[in-house]
Amino acid sequence: MRHDARQNRERILAAAESVFGEQGAAGSTEEVARRAEVGIATVFRHFPTKADLLEATLLAHFADLSGRAESLSADRDPFDALRELIRVMIERGATKLTLVSLLGTDGQVPPSVRTASHNLRGTVDAVLARARDAGAVRPAVTVDEIYLLIRGLSQITASEPTDAETLGRAIDIVLAGIRADST
């Protein structure tokens, strides 16, 4: 793919995540094109249908989170890496839930999205295991509990927008409960 075409695709995906995250089903490909600063024909050249655009947006979302998880795990204290990953996943969770609801019908999403989600879960589990192995997280904490906490706070922020300070404090409370030194 040409460099300019790749840049257009990346801008379209970023714009789609913003538009559909903010507007849900009311979001339009026209608004995506406007925010990406490309013509609507460019959007449809990359993504022939709205479903194709939604699927690619979700795949980019999962790839970005997986990349962040891997870089956080390599560069930070194990608990700090887990904390930052959970924070980012909760902050972006409402958008992910919206995208999934727009793409999936009857709880069904394309196999590529299921695979990307599964791969992200494995990466999150690896970050959690690293924190657990360092003695920073309670030994019994599993990725299932982490995902339940992320999903719960994400769903609340999707239905009731919360200011960043309040959400930050809620995340701190959740993290205090999984720390190895908490009682």
N, C-alpha and C positions, 0 to 999 in steps of 0.2 A: 504494500500500500504506500502511496506517495506520502511524503512528509506532511503536506498541507491537508490531504484527505484524512490522515491519522489525527491531526490537530482538530479538524472539524468534528470528527467522530468523538473525540474526547470532550470537546466543548458541548456537543449535543447531549452526551450522556450526563455530564455535570448539570446542564440546564434541565434535563428531564428529571433528574433526582430532585432538584429544587422545585420545579413546577408541580410535579405530581405529589411530592411531599407536602407542599403547601396547599394545593388545590384539590387533591384527590381526583375523583372521577370528572370533576369540572375542568381539570387541566387539559390543555389542547396541544396538539403537535405544532400549531401555529405559534403558541406562546413559547414552546421549546425552541423553535427556530428563531424567534425574536431574541430570546435571552442568549442563545448561542451565537447570535449575530451571523446567521446563515439563512439562506433562502429555504422555503418549505420543500422545494425540490431536492435540496441537499439532504434534508432530514430523510425524505422518502427514498433517496438513492442508497443511503446507508441502512435504513430500516423501512422496508416496504409496507409494514403494517404497524399500527399502534402496539399490538401485542409483541411484535419483534422489538420495538423500542423499549417496552416495559421489561421484557426478558433480558435484553442487553444491559439495561440500567441496573437490574438486580444483580446480574453477573458481575458488573463493574463494582457495585456496592460490596459484594462479598469478597471480590479480589482485593479491593482497597483495604478492607478490614483484615483480611489474612496477611497482607503485606505489612500493615501496621503492627499486627501481633508479632510477626516474625522479627521485625526491626526492634520493637520494644523489648522482646525477650532477649535479644542479643546485646542491647545497649544499656539496660537498666537493672537495678536491684529487682529481684524476682517479685516481691510484693508490689513495688512501684509499677512494674510492668503490668501486672494483673490489674491493679487499681486503674491505671490509665486505659487499658483495654476495656474494662467494664464500663468506665465512664463514657468512652467514645461509643460503645455499642448501645448504651442506654440513650445517649443524646441523639443518635441516628436511628434508633429503633422504631420510633414512630413513623419515620419515612419508609423504612423497610416494610413495616406492617401494612402501610398504605399501598405500596407497590405490589406486595403479594396479593392483597385483596383485589386490586385492579386486574392483575394477571390471572390469578387462579380462579377457577369456577368450581364450586362444590369442593373446595379445599385441595383441588388438583393444580399443581404447577408443573411446568415442563421438566423433564428429567435433568436437563442441564442446570436448572436452578436448584433442584434437590441435591445434585452432586456438589455444587458450589457451597450450598448451605452445610452439607455434611463435612466437606473439607474444612470449612471455617470452624466448625465445631471441634474437629480434631486438632486444629491449631490452638484454639482456646484451651482445650484439654491439656495440650503440651505446656502452655504458659502456666496453667493452674498446677500441673505436676511439678514444674520447676519451682514454683513458690512453695508448694507442699514439701518438696524434697529439701528446700532451704530452711524448713521449720517455721516459715512465715504464715502458713495457713493451717488451720486445723486438719489433722490427718483424714477425718471422715468426709470432708467437703469434696463433692464430685462436680463434674461439669453439668450434671443434671440440675443440681441446686443453683449453680451459677446462672444457667440459662433460665430457670424459673424466675430468679430475681431480676434478671435483665428484662425478660418478657413482661413481668408484672409492672415494673417502672416504665417501660416503653409504652405499654397499653394505657397506663394512666396519663402519661404525657401526650399521647395521641388524642385522647378524649378530652383532657383538661390541660391545655397549655400551662406550663409551670415556668416561673422565672428561674434563671440559671442558678441563682444563689440558693433557692429552696431545693432545687434538684441536686445541687452539689452536696448540701447537708444530708439529703435522703441517701445519696450514694455513700457518703461517709458512714452513716448509720449501718447500712448494709455491710460495708467492708469491715466495720468494727466487729460485726457478728461472725465473720469467717476467719479473723486473725487468730493465730495460734495462741497469742497471749491474752485473748479476751476470755472473760469468765461468764 
